[in-house]
Every structure is written in structure tokens, then in C-alpha cells.
Amino acid sequence: MATTACFIIVSRNDIPIYEAEVGVAAKREDAAQLHQFILHAALDIVQDLAWTTSAMYLKSVDRFNELVVSVYVTAGHILYILDYFIVEIKIVFMLLHDSRNDDGIKSFFQEVHELYIKTLLNPLYLPGSRITSSHFDTKVRALARKYL
């Protein structure tokens, strides 16, 4: 497992709907804020890259010191109907890490994407809202231990 890893799912308007520190590094007091800052700073790069390629896994898009930001975007836009309006949500999975395991990171993203789709199928979940399910969190952390 990567010694430092922070995973985030970002929804429409750059709103984080899920965040997890999944690394095994010793926790610094300001680490969570630093990780959020790095990931949110990379969102502009992701916006630009998402329009230039049809690939879902964008690999490494940004670096900060020894940390790397890897990104996975959904294949298209997720549409759902809310009170007779069609709302468009683009989902971005971002991982801040210090490892070089591209195959493991890609597999992690693919399985988390599948897990997210299962969450969307839950009739009690409102797409684009914060994911607070302990089951989802447990599965994401297990996938991080498996692949990162």
C-alpha cells in the first residue's frame, strides 16, 4: 500500500462527495488540509484534459513534491431526472499518492467506479449528494489495501 494516499470523489461544480485518507503514513496535523488543497488545485488540469481525450483513466495529471495526482473520470455524463428536470453530473475520481503502481491504481479506480454505480442504484441515494454509507467507505478502504 502507498504510504501516503488520499482518495476523493468530486461531483458537479467541483463539490467533493466522498473523501478518505487511505494511506498508512504517520498522520501529520495538517496533512488532510494539504491533501485537499493539492487535489482541488489539480481540478483545473482535469477539466482541460477531460475534453482532449476519450480515456477514462487519465493517469498522472499533476505532481506536488513527491506526491502524484492520478485521475479517473466517468465515461460520459451521468444524467438523472429530478423534479422533471434533467441534471447533468460529471464524476471525477482523484487519488493523491506516492506510489508508481499504475496497474493497481487503474484497477482501484475501476472497482470504485463499479461500487459508485451500485450506490447510484440505491433509491435512497440522491445522485450528487455526499456519500455517507459506512459500507461504501469500508469497501473503498478494502480496495485501497488490495490495489495501492
Secondary structure in CASP SS format (residue, H / E / C, confidence):
PFRMAT SS
TARGET T0000
AUTHOR 0000-0000-0000
METHOD secondary structure of the structure
MODEL  1
M C 1.00
A C 1.00
T C 1.00
T C 1.00
A E 1.00
C E 1.00
F E 1.00
I E 1.00
I E 1.00
V E 1.00
S E 1.00
R H 1.00
N H 1.00
D H 1.00
I E 1.00
P E 1.00
I E 1.00
Y E 1.00
E E 1.00
A E 1.00
E E 1.00
V C 1.00
G C 1.00
V C 1.00
A C 1.00
A C 1.00
K C 1.00
R C 1.00
E C 1.00
D C 1.00
A H 1.00
A H 1.00
Q H 1.00
L H 1.00
H H 1.00
Q H 1.00
F H 1.00
I H 1.00
L H 1.00
H H 1.00
A H 1.00
A C 1.00
L H 1.00
D H 1.00
I H 1.00
V H 1.00
Q H 1.00
D H 1.00
L H 1.00
A H 1.00
W C 1.00
T C 1.00
T C 1.00
S C 1.00
A C 1.00
M C 1.00
Y E 1.00
L E 1.00
K E 1.00
S E 1.00
V E 1.00
D E 1.00
R E 1.00
F E 1.00
N C 1.00
E C 1.00
L E 1.00
V E 1.00
V E 1.00
S E 1.00
V E 1.00
Y E 1.00
V E 1.00
T C 1.00
A C 1.00
G C 1.00
H C 1.00
I E 1.00
L E 1.00
Y E 1.00
I E 1.00
L E 1.00
D C 1.00
Y C 1.00
F E 1.00
I E 1.00
V E 1.00
E E 1.00
I E 1.00
K C 1.00
I C 1.00
V E 1.00
F E 1.00
M E 1.00
L E 1.00
L E 1.00
H E 1.00
D C 1.00
S C 1.00
R C 1.00
N C 1.00
D H 1.00
D H 1.00
G H 1.00
I H 1.00
K H 1.00
S H 1.00
F H 1.00
F H 1.00
Q H 1.00
E H 1.00
V H 1.00
H H 1.00
E H 1.00
L H 1.00
Y H 1.00
I H 1.00
K H 1.00
T H 1.00
L H 1.00
L C 1.00
N C 1.00
P C 1.00
L C 1.00
Y C 1.00
L C 1.00
P C 1.00
G C 1.00
S C 1.00
R C 1.00
I C 1.00
T C 1.00
S C 1.00
S H 1.00
H H 1.00
F H 1.00
D H 1.00
T H 1.00
K H 1.00
V H 1.00
R H 1.00
A H 1.00
L H 1.00
A H 1.00
R H 1.00
K H 1.00
Y H 1.00
L C 1.00
END
